[in-house]
Amino acid sequence: MSCPINSLRFNASLCACPPGHLLDRTTNTCVLFGSSPAIVISQADSDAVSFPVTIFSFDSLRMFMQSQAVFLQATLVMLASWLFFCLFLRFMKLGDGRNIWFRMRWWVSRLDLCFATTHWLDDQKVITKRKTELGGTFSIASWILFIGLFAALLYQIISKRSIEVHNIKAAHAPDMASFVNDMEYNITTVSTMSCANVRDLGTIVFGNPGFLKQKVMPLSNFANYSCHNNSDGPTVRVQCRRCRFIQDKIYISWQFVDLPSSPASAVGFQFNLSARNHPKKDHASFLSGILKNVSSFDDTPVTFRGKNANIVQFNLFPRIYVNQQDSKLLQPLFHEFVPGSFFQKASDLQTSLENSNDGVLNVTLFINLLSSYIVEIENQNIFGPVSFLADLGGLYCISVAIFLYLVVQFEYRIKKLHDEDSVMRNIRNRKIAQDHWNKLRKYVMFTWGCSTMDDYYNDLSATPSCADCMVQSSLEGGLLRKRKAKSGYTTFRFNRQTAKQDTESLKATATGSEMKTITTKQERPLINAWLCGQGKQSLIRPCEGDSSQLSELFHSEAIIPPPPTIEFKDSSDIDMFDVLEKIKSLYEYNVILRDKLLATESEIRSLAIKSS
């Protein structure tokens, strides 16, 4: 069988990987194990009843938010953006209250939650609640500042919610005997070997070897041990239930020997240790790590092989956790790794593999109990409920006080800000009143006026006339709709745009009293004549004659005045003012003719309906 790639041969037919390389069975290639760091260790304490670590994981928050400065910077950015936005709105015109800028400024003023009763007021004046745009701006600004400071306070509570107090006291033999833990040691030899290479596992030594206090006993009397194979190599497991450490130093040794197809060599060691309080199994400590295959002098990869032992030393540190009901735990700590025999060069490793005297790999687990002192650990919260509420109230007072001072200064120095709320309210009330007036006009037009919806007015006997509305509404008010006449009514079409132009032209040519007089003089005969024709008592004067008088009134010269005369002086210079006056007179005459024409057309239609 061919050797793996990058391998070396020994004893003419056997293969081995170079120093620091491990065989990858999937690709049948020798690959470099590990990297430059000599030791990689991870250690963690677990506590099932800790809060809020087990419920909320704040590690990701701490990684994302490195400090409170992130919250403060975000707060300043949001505060500056809000103030800039409100300043931009101040330069926009209010208009008639219908544009988007007025609506935005109005809603900003509605956000005045903090300073509605603390605005500038004159002396001896009743304090009234008024909301201004300036107050709304600074109210939201104060809340932005408060929320930002509150977030920074929460981050401080999360990251530094408690402090750990260590109290060291001298240990006695009874104190050390009270530590009863369940401990487990897993040492993996990273190699291509298996548990078949393991020898001499089953002895434990208490005390220093070679001294009088040395005590050797079977390992089975102290703990349970086993060996099992995995992908990285053979793993030796030592489990001790209800362990009581009496001696300070403990040694557990074993060795690997050469087999015909598996030489005793390794490129590194892995360990996984755990300690758990036996009476209270909810508190445990874990320790794991990898010992890289590098020499003690440089970062050259090496392969461990030879008679000198590779010593992995751990310390057991006694700790009492006061907050966990005086839970006593022997905390395992990695101390050092003393490498044994190893080879850096491929030629030296090849010579050692061919020498049967070097066909061994010794491993020693050294456990040192630090029994001189005991550490009492107590967690103390630095933020209680009273201190938290005090800090929260202080942040709110600071946020409001800063912007209250700004509100007072602005309104004291800028007199225009004293009545800015009334200006916006007047504009908004005027807009609302105009909208209501437009709704009322539409209601009157579609209720008593003439509509373009012909289907609705097919039944003319149920439709009131404009003339009847004008007369009877002044007498009966809202009872007109209940007292509809059964006779025919006069209808005409109402053009809103034309009526608006006519109204404007009349306003330009005559005052209110004059318009009232003209309308009364022109319409009174028509209304009176029509009422007399219907057999009703006239409100203006008693009925004289019959309905035949209506046609006489329509064709009389009193109703339609003669056209104005246009005369110019016999001169080469014509005054432009005279021309404009003549044109104005013609325009007024045309307006009167148009009104008379509409009235005549309406009456003719009414008479035609009666005759039919």
Secondary structure per residue as TSV (DSSP state, phi and psi in degrees):
chain	resnum	aa	ss	phi	psi
A	1	M	-	360.0	135.9
A	2	S	-	-73.0	151.1
A	3	C	-	-77.5	156.7
A	4	P	-	-63.9	163.2
A	5	I	B	-66.8	143.1
A	6	N	T	65.1	23.9
A	7	S	-	-100.2	172.7
A	8	L	E	-127.0	155.1
A	9	R	E	-103.4	146.5
A	10	F	E	-144.3	152.4
A	11	N	T	54.9	30.6
A	12	A	T	69.0	-28.9
A	13	S	T	-126.8	-9.5
A	14	L	E	-100.6	156.4
A	15	C	E	-124.6	150.1
A	16	A	E	-150.8	155.2
A	17	C	-	-83.2	153.4
A	18	P	-	-62.9	171.4
A	19	P	T	-60.3	132.6
A	20	G	T	80.6	3.3
A	21	H	E	-110.2	149.6
A	22	L	E	-127.4	144.4
A	23	L	E	-76.8	125.9
A	24	D	E	-95.3	108.4
A	25	R	T	-70.9	-25.4
A	26	T	T	-70.6	-39.9
A	27	T	T	-104.1	-3.7
A	28	N	T	53.8	51.1
A	29	T	E	-137.4	145.6
A	30	C	E	-86.4	117.8
A	31	V	E	-116.1	154.3
A	32	L	E	-74.9	132.1
A	33	F	-	-96.3	132.0
A	34	G	S	77.5	-174.8
A	35	S	-	-138.5	-163.4
A	36	S	S	-67.9	-37.1
A	37	P	-	-61.1	137.7
A	38	A	S	-77.5	-32.8
A	39	I	E	-139.8	133.8
A	40	V	E	-123.3	118.8
A	41	I	E	-130.5	139.2
A	42	S	E	-130.8	134.8
A	43	Q	E	-135.7	141.4
A	44	A	E	-153.0	146.5
A	45	D	E	-109.1	138.0
A	46	S	E	-118.9	141.5
A	47	D	E	-142.4	114.0
A	48	A	T	-68.2	-23.3
A	49	V	T	-103.3	7.4
A	50	S	-	-71.3	145.9
A	51	F	T	-141.0	134.4
A	52	P	T	-102.3	24.8
A	53	V	T	-63.3	-44.4
A	54	T	T	-75.8	-19.7
A	55	I	T	-96.7	-46.4
A	56	F	S	-116.3	130.0
A	57	S	-	-96.4	110.0
A	58	F	-	-99.4	4.7
A	59	D	H	-66.1	-41.1
A	60	S	H	-65.0	-35.9
A	61	L	H	-65.6	-40.0
A	62	R	H	-66.4	-36.5
A	63	M	H	-68.4	-35.5
A	64	F	H	-77.4	-42.6
A	65	M	-	-103.6	100.5
A	66	Q	-	-72.7	-28.5
A	67	S	S	-159.4	176.8
A	68	Q	H	-71.0	-16.4
A	69	A	H	-62.6	-29.0
A	70	V	H	-64.3	-43.7
A	71	F	H	-65.3	-41.0
A	72	L	H	-67.2	-39.4
A	73	Q	H	-65.0	-43.2
A	74	A	H	-63.0	-37.1
A	75	T	H	-64.3	-44.1
A	76	L	H	-64.7	-37.3
A	77	V	H	-65.3	-45.3
A	78	M	H	-65.7	-39.3
A	79	L	H	-65.2	-44.5
A	80	A	H	-64.8	-38.1
A	81	S	H	-64.6	-42.2
A	82	W	H	-66.0	-44.2
A	83	L	H	-65.0	-39.1
A	84	F	H	-65.1	-39.1
A	85	F	H	-64.0	-44.0
A	86	C	H	-68.0	-36.2
A	87	L	H	-65.2	-36.3
A	88	F	H	-64.4	-39.3
A	89	L	H	-66.6	-30.3
A	90	R	H	-63.4	-26.6
A	91	F	T	-85.9	-5.9
A	92	M	S	-87.1	144.5
A	93	K	-	-78.1	147.9
A	94	L	-	-77.3	-34.1
A	95	G	T	67.4	-144.1
A	96	D	T	-93.7	10.1
A	97	G	S	89.5	9.5
A	98	R	-	-110.8	-8.8
A	99	N	S	-84.3	168.6
A	100	I	H	-69.4	-29.4
A	101	W	H	-69.7	-38.6
A	102	F	H	-65.3	-42.0
A	103	R	H	-63.4	-39.9
A	104	M	H	-66.9	-43.5
A	105	R	H	-66.7	-34.0
A	106	W	H	-65.4	-43.1
A	107	W	H	-70.7	-29.8
A	108	V	H	-63.8	-40.3
A	109	S	H	-67.4	-29.8
A	110	R	H	-70.2	-17.1
A	111	L	T	-83.8	9.7
A	112	D	-	-75.1	89.1
A	113	L	-	-100.8	-26.9
A	114	C	S	-98.8	-29.4
A	115	F	S	-120.0	25.5
A	116	A	T	-67.6	-25.8
A	117	T	T	-116.4	15.9
A	118	T	-	-124.3	24.5
A	119	H	S	-81.2	173.4
A	120	W	-	-67.6	126.8
A	121	L	-	-134.3	148.9
A	122	D	-	-70.2	164.4
A	123	D	T	-67.7	151.4
A	124	Q	T	54.8	46.5
A	125	K	-	-129.9	138.1
A	126	V	-	-66.3	133.6
A	127	I	-	-72.0	120.4
A	128	T	-	-117.2	153.1
A	129	K	-	-88.1	116.2
A	130	R	-	-136.1	138.1
A	131	K	-	-105.7	126.7
A	132	T	-	-119.8	164.3
A	133	E	H	-66.8	-38.3
A	134	L	H	-64.4	-41.5
A	135	G	H	-65.3	-39.1
A	136	G	H	-64.8	-38.7
A	137	T	H	-61.9	-49.0
A	138	F	H	-77.5	-22.7
A	139	S	H	-66.6	-48.2
A	140	I	H	-66.6	-36.0
A	141	A	H	-62.5	-41.2
A	142	S	H	-64.3	-37.6
A	143	W	H	-70.2	-36.5
A	144	I	H	-62.4	-44.0
A	145	L	H	-64.9	-41.6
A	146	F	H	-64.9	-43.2
A	147	I	H	-65.7	-39.2
A	148	G	H	-63.8	-45.0
A	149	L	H	-66.5	-35.2
A	150	F	H	-65.9	-39.4
A	151	A	H	-63.7	-40.7
A	152	A	H	-64.1	-36.9
A	153	L	H	-66.0	-40.9
A	154	L	H	-64.0	-39.3
A	155	Y	H	-62.6	-40.2
A	156	Q	H	-64.5	-38.6
A	157	I	H	-67.3	-38.7
A	158	I	H	-69.5	-45.2
A	159	S	H	-79.2	-31.5
A	160	K	T	-132.7	50.0
A	161	R	S	-76.0	-19.2
A	162	S	E	-150.7	161.1
A	163	I	E	-121.3	148.8
A	164	E	E	-103.2	120.8
A	165	V	E	-104.4	125.5
A	166	H	E	-108.2	127.4
A	167	N	E	-120.7	118.2
A	168	I	E	-99.2	130.7
A	169	K	E	-133.9	154.5
A	170	A	E	-69.1	141.6
A	171	A	-	-99.8	147.7
A	172	H	-	-119.2	168.6
A	173	A	H	-60.1	-44.4
A	174	P	H	-62.3	-33.4
A	175	D	H	-65.8	-41.6
A	176	M	H	-70.8	-32.5
A	177	A	H	-69.5	-19.1
A	178	S	T	-79.1	-8.9
A	179	F	-	-82.7	108.1
A	180	V	-	-118.7	110.8
A	181	N	E	-128.3	155.6
A	182	D	E	-100.6	118.2
A	183	M	E	-124.0	150.1
A	184	E	E	-143.0	131.3
A	185	Y	E	-121.3	127.5
A	186	N	E	-124.8	115.6
A	187	I	E	-117.2	116.7
A	188	T	E	-105.7	127.0
A	189	T	E	-92.8	109.7
A	190	V	E	-74.4	108.5
A	191	S	S	-169.3	-176.2
A	192	T	S	-96.3	10.1
A	193	M	-	-78.9	178.3
A	194	S	-	-137.2	-178.7
A	195	C	G	-67.2	-14.8
A	196	A	G	-67.7	-20.8
A	197	N	G	-81.7	-10.7
A	198	V	E	-76.7	138.1
A	199	R	E	-140.4	155.5
A	200	D	S	59.5	34.8
A	201	L	-	-97.6	117.1
A	202	G	S	152.9	8.7
A	203	T	E	-124.2	141.2
A	204	I	E	-127.9	141.4
A	205	V	E	-120.7	125.7
A	206	F	E	-102.9	137.2
A	207	G	S	87.9	-178.3
A	208	N	-	-81.7	129.4
A	209	P	T	-61.9	136.5
A	210	G	T	90.2	-5.1
A	211	F	S	-105.3	170.9
A	212	L	T	-66.8	-30.8
A	213	K	T	-78.2	1.5
A	214	Q	-	-67.3	136.5
A	215	K	E	-139.0	123.3
A	216	V	E	-110.4	132.8
A	217	M	E	-149.7	160.9
A	218	P	E	-62.9	143.5
A	219	L	G	-67.6	-27.8
A	220	S	G	-65.4	-23.3
A	221	N	G	-74.7	-19.5
A	222	F	T	-103.0	-40.2
A	223	A	-	-157.2	169.4
A	224	N	E	-92.6	138.0
A	225	Y	E	-133.6	154.0
A	226	S	E	-160.2	169.5
A	227	C	E	-137.8	134.1
A	228	H	E	-141.1	152.9
A	229	N	E	-93.8	144.4
A	230	N	E	-141.2	-175.1
A	231	S	T	-66.6	-25.7
A	232	D	T	-88.5	-20.0
A	233	G	E	143.2	-175.5
A	234	P	E	-71.4	138.3
A	235	T	E	-116.9	123.3
A	236	V	E	-96.6	124.2
A	237	R	E	-114.9	129.9
A	238	V	E	-122.6	116.5
A	239	Q	E	-116.2	131.1
A	240	C	E	-127.4	118.3
A	241	R	E	-99.4	133.4
A	242	R	E	53.6	53.5
A	243	C	E	-75.7	138.4
A	244	R	-	-126.2	109.5
A	245	F	-	-85.7	119.9
A	246	I	-	-102.9	-44.9
A	247	Q	S	-85.8	154.6
A	248	D	S	-77.9	-34.1
A	249	K	E	-121.6	134.8
A	250	I	E	-133.0	134.3
A	251	Y	E	-123.3	131.8
A	252	I	E	-128.7	120.3
A	253	S	E	-123.8	150.7
A	254	W	E	-155.6	169.2
A	255	Q	E	-143.4	158.7
A	256	F	E	-114.0	140.3
A	257	V	E	-120.2	162.0
A	258	D	-	-71.1	139.9
A	259	L	B	-116.7	162.1
A	260	P	T	-54.7	-37.8
A	261	S	T	-110.6	4.4
A	262	S	B	-141.9	97.7
A	263	P	-	-70.8	154.2
A	264	A	S	-82.7	94.4
A	265	S	-	-153.3	157.1
A	266	A	B	-149.1	156.0
A	267	V	S	-111.4	-2.7
A	268	G	E	173.8	178.4
A	269	F	E	-136.4	144.5
A	270	Q	E	-122.2	146.0
A	271	F	E	-138.5	151.3
A	272	N	E	-145.9	113.1
A	273	L	E	-120.7	148.0
A	274	S	E	-146.1	145.0
A	275	A	E	-135.1	134.8
A	276	R	E	-137.7	137.0
A	277	N	E	-68.8	122.3
A	278	H	S	-68.1	-48.5
A	279	P	S	-63.8	-33.6
A	280	K	-	-126.1	92.9
A	281	K	T	-77.1	2.0
A	282	D	T	-82.1	-3.8
A	283	H	E	-120.3	121.9
A	284	A	E	-145.1	164.0
A	285	S	E	-135.3	140.2
A	286	F	E	-127.0	145.0
A	287	L	E	-144.2	128.5
A	288	S	E	-142.8	157.2
A	289	G	E	-175.5	170.0
A	290	I	E	-130.0	129.8
A	291	L	E	-96.8	112.2
A	292	K	-	-73.6	159.5
A	293	N	S	-92.5	72.0
A	294	V	B	-129.1	156.1
A	295	S	-	-78.0	170.8
A	296	S	S	-78.8	-12.3
A	297	F	S	-102.6	-37.6
A	298	D	S	-145.6	-170.7
A	299	D	S	-97.0	27.8
A	300	T	-	-74.8	130.0
A	301	P	B	-64.0	143.4
A	302	V	-	-133.8	164.9
A	303	T	E	-124.1	126.3
A	304	F	E	-83.7	125.8
A	305	R	-	-167.4	136.1
A	306	G	E	138.6	-178.5
A	307	K	E	-80.8	-29.0
A	308	N	E	-66.9	137.0
A	309	A	E	-78.4	144.6
A	310	N	E	-96.4	113.4
A	311	I	E	-103.0	126.0
A	312	V	E	-112.1	114.4
A	313	Q	E	-107.3	134.2
A	314	F	E	-127.3	146.6
A	315	N	E	-109.5	141.2
A	316	L	E	-105.9	118.0
A	317	F	E	-107.7	116.3
A	318	P	E	-74.3	129.5
A	319	R	E	-134.7	142.6
A	320	I	E	-117.9	120.4
A	321	Y	E	-96.5	105.4
A	322	V	G	-66.5	-40.1
A	323	N	G	-71.8	-13.0
A	324	Q	G	-104.6	41.7
A	325	Q	T	57.4	46.6
A	326	D	S	55.9	44.8
A	327	S	E	-68.7	130.5
A	328	K	E	-107.2	124.6
A	329	L	E	-137.6	133.1
A	330	L	E	-88.6	103.5
A	331	Q	E	-79.4	116.5
A	332	P	E	-77.6	133.4
A	333	L	E	-130.3	134.9
A	334	F	E	-75.4	130.3
A	335	H	E	-102.8	-61.2
A	336	E	E	-163.2	165.1
A	337	F	E	-124.4	120.6
A	338	V	E	-103.6	105.5
A	339	P	-	-70.6	147.4
A	340	G	-	-94.0	-136.6
A	341	S	S	-73.7	134.2
A	342	F	E	-150.0	165.1
A	343	F	E	-131.1	137.4
A	344	Q	-	-105.1	-28.3
A	345	K	S	-102.0	147.3
A	346	A	H	-66.6	-35.8
A	347	S	H	-67.3	-40.8
A	348	D	H	-66.7	-38.7
A	349	L	H	-66.5	-38.2
A	350	Q	H	-64.4	-39.5
A	351	T	H	-66.3	-39.8
A	352	S	H	-67.4	-36.2
A	353	L	H	-67.4	-29.8
A	354	E	H	-83.4	-9.6
A	355	N	-	-99.2	119.4
A	356	S	G	-70.1	-22.2
A	357	N	G	-68.9	-25.2
A	358	D	G	-92.1	6.8
A	359	G	-	-78.9	57.4
A	360	V	E	-154.0	151.5
A	361	L	E	-137.5	111.8
A	362	N	E	-96.0	135.8
A	363	V	E	-130.4	134.2
A	364	T	E	-129.8	128.3
A	365	L	E	-99.5	115.0
A	366	F	E	-109.3	119.4
A	367	I	E	-114.6	120.6
A	368	N	E	-114.7	121.2
A	369	L	E	-91.9	119.0
A	370	L	-	-85.3	86.9
A	371	S	-	-95.7	7.0
A	372	S	S	-78.4	-34.2
A	373	Y	E	-135.5	155.7
A	374	I	E	-123.9	135.3
A	375	V	E	-102.6	125.4
A	376	E	E	-99.6	121.7
A	377	I	E	-108.6	129.3
A	378	E	E	-138.1	128.6
A	379	N	E	-94.7	126.3
A	380	Q	E	-119.8	126.4
A	381	N	E	-75.0	129.7
A	382	I	S	-92.9	-8.4
A	383	F	-	-122.6	105.5
A	384	G	-	-93.2	175.2
A	385	P	H	-63.8	-35.8
A	386	V	H	-68.9	-45.0
A	387	S	H	-65.6	-35.8
A	388	F	H	-64.7	-46.2
A	389	L	H	-64.6	-35.6
A	390	A	H	-65.4	-43.7
A	391	D	H	-64.7	-39.2
A	392	L	H	-64.6	-44.9
A	393	G	H	-65.3	-37.0
A	394	G	H	-63.9	-40.9
A	395	L	H	-63.6	-41.3
A	396	Y	H	-66.4	-43.4
A	397	C	H	-63.1	-40.4
A	398	I	H	-64.2	-43.9
A	399	S	H	-63.3	-43.4
A	400	V	H	-73.5	-38.3
A	401	A	H	-65.0	-37.7
A	402	I	H	-61.3	-48.2
A	403	F	H	-81.6	-22.2
A	404	L	H	-65.6	-40.3
A	405	Y	H	-62.3	-40.7
A	406	L	H	-66.2	-39.8
A	407	V	H	-61.5	-45.9
A	408	V	H	-63.4	-42.1
A	409	Q	H	-66.2	-42.8
A	410	F	H	-64.1	-46.7
A	411	E	H	-73.2	-24.8
A	412	Y	H	-74.7	-37.3
A	413	R	H	-91.6	-23.4
A	414	I	-	-113.8	103.1
A	415	K	G	-67.3	-23.1
A	416	K	G	-65.5	-24.5
A	417	L	G	-78.1	-6.8
A	418	H	G	-66.9	-33.6
A	419	D	G	-124.0	28.7
A	420	E	H	-70.3	-24.9
A	421	D	H	-70.7	-38.3
A	422	S	H	-68.0	-33.4
A	423	V	H	-63.2	-47.6
A	424	M	H	-68.6	-35.8
A	425	R	H	-67.1	-39.1
A	426	N	H	-63.9	-42.6
A	427	I	H	-63.1	-43.3
A	428	R	H	-69.2	-40.1
A	429	N	H	-65.0	-38.6
A	430	R	H	-63.7	-40.2
A	431	K	H	-65.4	-42.9
A	432	I	H	-64.8	-42.4
A	433	A	H	-62.8	-39.4
A	434	Q	H	-65.8	-41.2
A	435	D	H	-62.8	-41.0
A	436	H	H	-66.7	-37.7
A	437	W	H	-66.0	-38.4
A	438	N	H	-64.9	-38.4
A	439	K	H	-64.6	-40.1
A	440	L	H	-65.4	-42.2
A	441	R	H	-60.3	-43.2
A	442	K	H	-65.4	-38.6
A	443	Y	H	-63.7	-45.2
A	444	V	H	-65.0	-39.8
A	445	M	H	-66.5	-43.3
A	446	F	H	-83.6	-11.8
A	447	T	H	-95.1	-50.6
A	448	W	T	-109.0	-13.6
A	449	G	S	-90.3	-173.4
A	450	C	-	-101.5	127.2
A	451	S	-	-106.5	165.0
A	452	T	S	-87.0	-3.2
A	453	M	-	-82.6	96.0
A	454	D	G	-68.6	-32.5
A	455	D	G	-64.1	-32.6
A	456	Y	G	-73.1	-25.6
A	457	Y	G	-109.1	24.6
A	458	N	S	-64.8	-38.9
A	459	D	-	-86.3	90.7
A	460	L	G	-71.4	-19.5
A	461	S	G	-69.7	-17.1
A	462	A	G	-104.1	8.8
A	463	T	S	-110.5	123.6
A	464	P	-	-74.9	151.2
A	465	S	-	-92.9	161.1
A	466	C	H	-69.8	-38.2
A	467	A	H	-67.5	-42.3
A	468	D	H	-64.1	-34.9
A	469	C	H	-62.6	-43.4
A	470	M	H	-66.3	-35.6
A	471	V	H	-82.1	-50.7
A	472	Q	H	-78.1	-26.0
A	473	S	H	-66.4	-27.8
A	474	S	H	-72.7	-20.4
A	475	L	H	-100.3	-44.2
A	476	E	H	-106.1	-12.8
A	477	G	G	63.9	-123.0
A	478	G	G	-76.4	-4.3
A	479	L	G	-83.2	2.0
A	480	L	G	-66.6	-39.2
A	481	R	T	-69.7	-23.4
A	482	K	T	-83.8	-19.8
A	483	R	S	-116.1	66.2
A	484	K	-	-79.7	136.5
A	485	A	-	-76.3	152.4
A	486	K	S	-89.7	-12.3
A	487	S	S	-79.3	174.5
A	488	G	-	-71.7	161.0
A	489	Y	-	-129.2	159.7
A	490	T	-	-92.0	136.6
A	491	T	-	-126.4	150.0
A	492	F	-	-156.0	161.0
A	493	R	-	-91.7	140.4
A	494	F	-	-112.1	120.4
A	495	N	-	-102.0	114.0
A	496	R	H	-66.4	-40.7
A	497	Q	H	-67.9	-39.7
A	498	T	H	-68.2	-40.8
A	499	A	H	-63.0	-37.5
A	500	K	H	-64.1	-41.9
A	501	Q	H	-65.7	-39.6
A	502	D	H	-65.5	-39.5
A	503	T	H	-63.9	-41.6
A	504	E	H	-65.0	-39.9
A	505	S	H	-66.0	-37.5
A	506	L	H	-68.7	-38.1
A	507	K	H	-62.1	-34.3
A	508	A	H	-74.2	-23.0
A	509	T	H	-103.1	-21.3
A	510	A	S	-146.6	156.4
A	511	T	-	-83.2	179.0
A	512	G	H	-65.0	-43.9
A	513	S	H	-65.9	-38.5
A	514	E	H	-65.1	-42.6
A	515	M	H	-62.3	-40.8
A	516	K	H	-62.3	-40.3
A	517	T	H	-67.3	-43.1
A	518	I	H	-63.7	-45.8
A	519	T	H	-62.9	-40.5
A	520	T	H	-65.6	-44.0
A	521	K	H	-66.7	-35.0
A	522	Q	H	-84.5	-35.8
A	523	E	H	-94.7	-22.3
A	524	R	H	-60.9	-44.3
A	525	P	H	-63.5	-40.1
A	526	L	H	-63.2	-46.6
A	527	I	H	-65.4	-42.8
A	528	N	H	-65.1	-41.7
A	529	A	H	-65.7	-40.5
A	530	W	H	-67.8	-39.6
A	531	L	H	-66.0	-38.6
A	532	C	H	-66.3	-36.2
A	533	G	H	-65.0	-27.9
A	534	Q	T	-86.1	-1.5
A	535	G	T	85.5	14.7
A	536	K	-	-101.4	157.2
A	537	Q	-	-76.9	125.6
A	538	S	-	-72.4	143.8
A	539	L	S	-87.2	-16.5
A	540	I	S	-93.3	-47.7
A	541	R	S	-155.4	160.7
A	542	P	-	-61.3	154.2
A	543	C	-	-69.7	131.0
A	544	E	-	-123.5	113.9
A	545	G	S	85.2	-164.5
A	546	D	-	-118.3	-160.6
A	547	S	T	-72.1	-10.3
A	548	S	T	-66.7	-20.6
A	549	Q	H	-67.2	-18.8
A	550	L	H	-63.2	-42.6
A	551	S	H	-68.1	-35.2
A	552	E	H	-65.5	-37.2
A	553	L	H	-68.4	-35.5
A	554	F	H	-69.5	-28.9
A	555	H	H	-104.0	7.4
A	556	S	S	-80.8	153.4
A	557	E	T	-74.7	-13.0
A	558	A	T	-70.6	-28.2
A	559	I	T	-83.4	-45.0
A	560	I	S	-105.8	105.2
A	561	P	-	-71.4	158.8
A	562	P	-	-70.0	157.1
A	563	P	-	-69.0	151.8
A	564	P	-	-69.2	148.7
A	565	T	-	-83.6	140.9
A	566	I	-	-116.2	106.2
A	567	E	-	-128.0	136.2
A	568	F	-	-122.9	148.9
A	569	K	-	-70.8	147.4
A	570	D	S	-77.7	85.7
A	571	S	S	-152.4	151.9
A	572	S	S	-72.5	-25.1
A	573	D	-	-97.3	113.6
A	574	I	-	-103.0	126.7
A	575	D	-	-76.4	129.6
A	576	M	H	-65.2	-29.5
A	577	F	H	-64.9	-38.4
A	578	D	H	-65.0	-39.9
A	579	V	H	-62.3	-44.4
A	580	L	H	-64.9	-36.9
A	581	E	H	-66.1	-39.5
A	582	K	H	-65.8	-43.2
A	583	I	H	-63.5	-38.3
A	584	K	H	-64.7	-40.8
A	585	S	H	-64.2	-41.4
A	586	L	H	-62.4	-41.1
A	587	Y	H	-63.7	-42.7
A	588	E	H	-64.3	-37.8
A	589	Y	H	-65.0	-42.1
A	590	N	H	-63.0	-35.7
A	591	V	H	-65.4	-43.1
A	592	I	H	-64.5	-42.9
A	593	L	H	-60.2	-40.5
A	594	R	H	-65.2	-43.4
A	595	D	H	-60.6	-43.6
A	596	K	H	-65.1	-35.9
A	597	L	H	-65.3	-42.6
A	598	L	H	-64.7	-42.8
A	599	A	H	-64.2	-42.7
A	600	T	H	-63.9	-42.7
A	601	E	H	-61.6	-39.6
A	602	S	H	-65.1	-43.5
A	603	E	H	-67.8	-37.5
A	604	I	H	-63.2	-42.7
A	605	R	H	-63.3	-38.8
A	606	S	H	-64.4	-42.9
A	607	L	H	-66.6	-35.5
A	608	A	H	-66.0	-36.5
A	609	I	H	-68.1	-40.4
A	610	K	H	-64.3	-43.1
A	611	S	H	-66.3	-34.9
A	612	S	-	-70.0	360.0
